Amino acid sequence: MKKVVVGIIGSGFAAELHACAYEKVCGLEVVLKAVSSLDPKAGEFAGRHGIAHVYEDYHKMLEDPEIDVIDIIAPPCLHADMVMDVVRRGKHVICEKPLTGFFGTGNEELAGNVPKARMYEAVCEKLALLEAEVKKSGRRFMYAENYVYAPALLKSLEFLQAQNDRILFMRAEESHNGSHAPHAAYWKMSGGGSLIRQGCHPLSAVLLLKDLEGKGRGESIRVTGVVADMGNVTRMLTGKERGFIDADPVDVEDLANMAITFSDGSKAVVMAGDMVVGGVKNLVEIYTDQSVYHCNMAATDGLYTYHSSEKNLEHVYVTEKLGTKAGWQKVFLEEEIMRGYVGELQDFMECAAYDREPLSGYSLASRTIELVYAAYRSAEEGRRIDLEL
């Protein structure tokens, strides 16, 4: 049996999902050997998942010749530099979303005040440099977009390919009640607001679906235009009214809508918000010439529960971003499977072991982030941005 040795950068919520998903990879021996994190609880994370080594500096982890793959689950502003460091050391790389972004030049107090056209150009230049570095290394780049591997989306894709459907319209969304992380409020840390943090997920899904549709017919379907509108709707709330919403953006958006036009005339609408209470909305709706698919990546209805009180439930997980555990709830069963993490890491481990391309690779990561910044530019300039992606 082939063995793949993995090092993880990060030990937070997403790292926990990845670690649980690695345990379910089959047909290969996956060894989580090391984790690099500044979190004081990184040792506890390592202990839960049988990880032998804990580093504060990820560069020391890169010196280990046994490690085949580095899984980057760090703040977005660090992704690009980490990707280059990893591939230059001859290791395959998994990179969480988003691939990169604009985080300022070091001179701006609020990076969000920089013209979006300048951001767009800077991001495109960075993407080109990253692509060249990855290609030069000969290592595999794997984009950790879990939407692509969610069972609901993969099964819909199976139906679509069997019937050779033409996708006419898609509506996709990821929204919740905001991030409690302080860095999410600042452009210089997150590269934007709800669109880049959440909207990148449904955006990647619709891009992949149209790409595979075109390949199935021997065509190339491109994005030709983006129109977007976004803003900060929670700004109107008083401190008291913010009791159930974690969003408190400084120079980023908390609500974004973008409309995409493809070269075949089809359309897609992507929404991302930090102002939706009651849990996470993870949806992709697909409308074709002969079928409809509603993909729900959030909590399913496999288990309904009712609790009169939240007492003694503090450490019982129900689902992400839930305001209360009292009343009727949909418990998220096998979250790492239903949200696509297991399928994602199964694919990535096979790519590392057998040297093949992943379903979610550099092209998808790059196109997603370029479209995010085209949307930022569209919203600021109040016009459609024409593209040839």
N, C-alpha and C positions, 0 to 999 in steps of 0.2 A: 504494500500500500504506500502510495506517495505521501510524503510528509511536507507540510508547509509551516514554517515558523514565523510568527507574527509579533511585531512590536506595536504598541498603541501609544499615541500621543493624546493625552486627555483622560480624565476619569470621572466625567460628569454624567448627566442623564443619558445622553446619546451614547456615551461609551458603555454604559450599563446595558443598553439595548444591543449594541454590537457584541459585547462579551457573551450575553445570553444566546445570541444568534449563532456565534461561532460554535457553541456547544452542540448545536443541532445540524451542523454540516456533516454530510455523510459521504462515504466512498473515499475519504482522504483523512489522514491524521493531521489535525490542526493543533499546533502547540502555541499557546499564548505565553511567550517567554518573558516579555518585559513591558513595563508601562512607564511613560515619562509624564510627570504632572507636578505642578506647584501646589496642588491642593493638599492641605495637611492630612486629609482622609484618603490619600492615594494608596497608602499601605492597606487600609481596610478593603478598598476596591480590589487590590491585588490578592489579598487573602481570600476574598469571596470567590475568585475565579482561578485560583491556583497559579497565579503569575509569580514567577520566582524573583524577578528583579524589578526594583523601583528606582527611577532616576529623576532628578530635578531638571537636568540638562539633557534634552533629547539628542544632542550631538554625540554624547557618550553612548547612547543606545545604538546609534548608527555605526559605531565601531565594531559591533558584534558581528562576526562573519557568518554566524549561523542563522541570523534573521533574514528571511527572504522578502518579507512584505512589511511596510510601515503603514499603519492606519491612522490618518490625521483627523482627530476630532478636537480641534482647537478653535479659538476665535478666528473669524474670517480674515481679519487683518494680517494674520500670520500664515495663511495657507500658501500663498505664492512662494514665499521664501522657503518654507518647509518642503514644498514639492520639489523645488530645485535642489535643495540640500540632499533630499532622499535619493532622487534619480542619479545625481552625481556620484553618490556612494554605491551605485550599482544595484539598488534595491527597487522592487516594484512598489508602487504607491497607491493607496486608497485615500481619496480626499473627500471629506464631507462637504456638503453644500455651504455657501456658494464657493465656486472655484477661487474667485478673487473679487476685487471691487476697487472703488476709489476711496482712499482713506485720508486724503489730504497730502500736502507736501511737507508738513512739519511746521508751516508758518501760520496756518489758519487756526484761530481759536475754535471756530465752528466750520468744519469741512463742508457741511451742507449748504453753505453760502456760496460755494464755488459754482460758476455756471455749469449747467449739466452738459452742455456741448463739450466743454473742456474735459469733464469727467469721462464722457463717452469716448473721446479720442484717446485719453490716457489709458483707459481700460482696454481698448482695442490694441494699443501698442503692447501692453503687458501680456495680453493673451497670445499675441504673435511670438513674443520672446519665450513664453512658457512652452508653447507648442514646439518651437525649435529645440529647446532644451530637452524636452521629453523624447522627441524623435532621435536626437543625437545620442541619448543614453541607451536606446534600445530596450528600455524597461517598459513594463505595462503600466499605463495610467488607468485607474478605475474610479469612476465618479460615483460616489455613494448616494445615488438618488433612489431612495427606497420606494417611491411611488411607482417607478418603472417595474418593480418586482412584486408589487402587491398582488395577491392571488386574484382579486376582483378584476384588476386591469389585465393581467396575463390571460385570464379566461376570456375576457372580452376580445382581446387580440386574437385568440384562437378562433373565435367565431368570425371575426372580421376577415381574417385571412382565408378561412374556409369558404366564405361566400363572396370574397373579392369585393367587399362593400366599398362604396365611395363615401367617405366622411364629408358631410356637408357643413356641420357646425358642431362645436364643442363648447361646453361651459364648465369651467373648473375653478375650484376654490380651496384655499386653506385659510381659515380664520379662527381666532380664539380671543381670550380676554387680555392678551398682551404678555410681555415678558417681564418677569420680576428682576432680571439681570440689569444692573445699572448701565452697562455698556450698550445695551440695546437702544438707549435714548439718544446716542450720539453717532453721527455719520462717520466720524473718524475711527470708530471702533467696529461698526457693523457694516459700513459701506452703503447705508440706506436704512429704510424702515421695514414695514410689513411686507412690501413687495419682494425685497431681496431675502428677507429672513423666512417668509412663509410662501410667498407667491412663486418662488423658484421651483417648488415641488410640482404644483399642477402645470406650470409652464413647461417643464421638462417632459411631463407626461404627454401633453398635446403635441409637442414637437416630435417626440419619438413615434407616436401613432401616425402622424402624417408622413414621416420619413419612411416608415415601414410600409405604409400603404403605397407610396410611390415606387419603392423597390419591388413590391409585389407585381407591379405592372410594367416594370422596366422604365419608370419615369423618375425624374428628379423634381420633388415638390419643395419649393423654397418659400421663405417668408419674404413678402414684398413690401409690407407696410405695417406700422404700429401707431395706434392712437391711444393716448392714456389720459386719465384724470385721477388726481390723488390729492390728499390733504391731511390735515390734523383735526379730526372731528371731536376728539376728546378734550380739546383745548377749552371748549365751552363749559366743561364740568367744574363744579366747585370741589374743594377737598372732600367734603362729605359725600358728594355724588360719586367719587372715585372708589368707594368702598369695595366694589366688586370688579373693578377694572385695574389691571396692573400697568397698563400703558401710561407713560408720562414722558412722551417724546420731547426732545429739546430742538433738534434740527432735522428730524426725520419724519416721514409720513406714518400715520396709523391706519390709513385706509387707501387702497389703490385699486383701480380698475384699468385693465388694458385690453384693447381689441386688436386682434391679429388678422391680417389678410395673407393668405397663401397664394402661390403662383397659379394654382388651379381654380382660384375663385372662392374656395371654401374659407370659413371664418372660425375664429375661436375667441372666447372672452375669458379672461383670467381675473379673479378677484382675490385680494388678500387684506385681512383686517385684524386690528388689535382691539376691537371693540365688541366682540361677540362673546357673551357670557354663556355658561352652561356646558362647557367642554369644547373640544376641537371639532371643527368642520373640515373633513378631508374628502372632497368630492370631485369626480370627473364624470360628466355627462356627455355621451357620444350619440349624435344623430346622423344616420346614414340614409341612403336612398331606399333601404328596406328594413332597417332595424333601429332599435334604441337601446342604449346601455347606461345604467346608472351605477357607477362604481363608488362604493362607500368604503373608504379606508379607515374611518373612525370606528368607534365602538359599535359592534354588531349586536344583534338581538338574541345571541345564544344564551344569555343569562340575564333575566330581569330580577332586580332585588328591590325590596321596600324596607326601609328602616325608619322607625319613628324618631330615632335619635342617632347622632353621630358618636355617642359615647363609646369609647374603647375601639373605635375604628380608625384612630389616628394613623396607624401604620399599616392599614389594609389598603392596597392599591385598587382603585376602581377604574379610572381612566385619567388621562392627562388633562390639566387645566380645568378641573372640576371645582366649582365653587362650594358645593356641599355634598356630603355623602348621605344625607337624610332624604326621605321620600323615595319615589321610584327612580331607579337608575339602570342603565345598560352597562353591565360590567364588561370591560374589554378583555376577552379571553385570548390567550396566545398572541399578545400584541406584537411580539417580534416577528411572528409569522404573518399575521393579517396586514401589518403595515409594510411588509416586504423585506425586512432586514435579513431573514433567513435565506430567502431566494437570492437576495443581493450578494450575500457573503458566500453562498454556495457557488455562484457564478464566478466571483472574484478568486476564490481559492482554486477552482478548476483552471482559471486563466493563468494563475501563478504556477500551478503544477504542470500544466500542459502547454504553456506558452501560446495562448490564443487570445483574441480580442474579446472584451466583455460586451454585453448588450449595452451597458451604460459606460461610455468611454469619454475621451477628451473632446470629441466633436460635440457631443450633447452638452457637456459642461460649458464649453466655450460659447456655443450658440445661445444657451440659456442666459448667461451673464451679459452677453452683448445685447440681447433683447431687453433685459431688465434696464440697462442704461439707455437704450433707445426709448423706452417708455418714460424714464425720468426726464429725458430731453423733450419728449413730446408734451408731457404735462407742463413743463416750465415754459416752453415756447408756444403752446396752444395750437399745435399743428400736427399733421400726420408726418411721421418720419419714414421716408422711403428707403428700402433696404434691398440687398441682394444676398441674403443668407442662404 
